[in-house]
Each structure stands twice: as C-alpha cells, then as structure tokens.
Amino acid sequence: MHLVWFLLVGLVAGWLAGKIIRGSGFGVFGDIVIGVVGAGIGGFIFRLLGLSPSGTIGNIVVATVGAALLLYVVKLLKRA
C-alpha cells in the first residue's frame, strides 16, 4: 500500500510541477516519473535546509518543489 501512496503523491506532484513550469502535464506515467524523481530532489534539498515535511500535504509540497526544479533545469538545458 505504501508504494501505491508514493506513486499517487508522485502523480500529483508531477502534474502540479507541469502546470507550474510548462502549463500542461506529461500524461499519467510522465507525471509519475517526474514526481517521483522530484520527490528525491526535493527531499535532498529540504534536508540540506534542515526542513522536513509533515503529512501528505508536506510530502506533496516537497515533491512538487523538486519536480518543478527538475523541469526548470531541463527547460534551461533544452535552450542551450
């Protein structure tokens, strides 16, 4: 059940990051991948800052921040 919850958080985070950075999502599987990778990036950044999420909303925020950062960097690399 934990894996299903993790994937749902990744889906929501990827979708939100897609809306924030590009204005559209990447499909269900793309959103999940972006959200899961973003969760790792966001978790790393938040730990460096000494912050830790609390609850589902906190996890979604961390994953969304990481996913948005990931999409921003990919967008910058595409321009170069």
C-alpha positions as MATLAB code, in Angstrom:
seq = 'MHLVWFLLVGLVAGWLAGKIIRGSGFGVFGDIVIGVVGAGIGGFIFRLLGLSPSGTIGNIVVATVGAALLLYVVKLLKRA';
ca = [
       0.000    0.000    0.000;
       2.939    2.318    0.682;
       4.070    2.023   -2.952;
       0.618    2.980   -4.237;
       0.558    6.037   -1.972;
       4.083    7.014   -3.094;
       3.012    6.772   -6.747;
      -0.106    8.855   -6.096;
       1.973   11.572   -4.441;
       4.364   11.418   -7.411;
       1.453   11.745   -9.827;
       0.056   14.810   -8.069;
       3.492   16.420   -7.711;
       4.404   15.783  -11.338;
       1.087   17.168  -12.542;
       1.432   20.293  -10.369;
       5.022   20.865  -11.490;
       3.940   20.500  -15.111;
       1.274   23.139  -14.551;
       3.733   25.474  -12.808;
       6.601   25.193  -15.291;
       5.105   24.295  -18.673;
       1.402   24.884  -18.274;
       0.450   21.262  -19.040;
       1.007   17.756  -17.738;
       3.020   14.946  -19.309;
       0.477   12.142  -19.144;
      -0.044    9.830  -16.204;
       3.242    7.929  -16.489;
       5.292   11.032  -17.271;
       3.796   12.859  -14.299;
       4.543    9.915  -12.005;
       8.172    9.710  -13.147;
       8.697   13.467  -12.828;
       7.012   13.484   -9.413;
       8.994   10.525   -8.058;
      12.330   11.912   -9.262;
      11.259   15.343   -7.990;
      10.478   13.837   -4.594;
      14.063   12.638   -4.352;
      15.442   16.013   -5.425;
      13.066   17.936   -3.159;
      13.816   15.662   -0.205;
      17.549   16.201   -0.694;
      17.167   19.992   -0.892;
      14.845   20.199    2.102;
      17.230   18.046    4.193;
      20.095   20.375    3.265;
      17.993   23.271    4.534;
      17.160   21.404    7.737;
      13.464   21.122    6.907;
      11.304   18.012    6.975;
       7.784   17.615    5.591;
       4.923   16.594    7.782;
       1.980   14.623    6.437;
       0.697   14.101    2.957;
       0.487   17.781    2.051;
       4.092   18.306    3.161;
       5.237   15.375    1.036;
       3.356   16.733   -1.985;
       4.910   20.181   -1.476;
       8.434   18.746   -1.251;
       7.909   16.536   -4.303;
       6.365   19.412   -6.272;
       9.253   21.766   -5.453;
      11.744   19.114   -6.539;
       9.804   18.263   -9.700;
       9.438   21.944  -10.633;
      13.168   22.434  -10.137;
      13.850   19.379  -12.299;
      11.595   20.692  -15.082;
      13.172   24.145  -14.871;
      16.682   22.721  -15.264;
      15.568   20.519  -18.182;
      13.966   23.569  -19.814;
      17.215   25.543  -19.415;
      19.264   22.685  -20.875;
      16.955   22.439  -23.885;
      17.622   26.086  -24.700;
      21.403   25.634  -24.622;
];
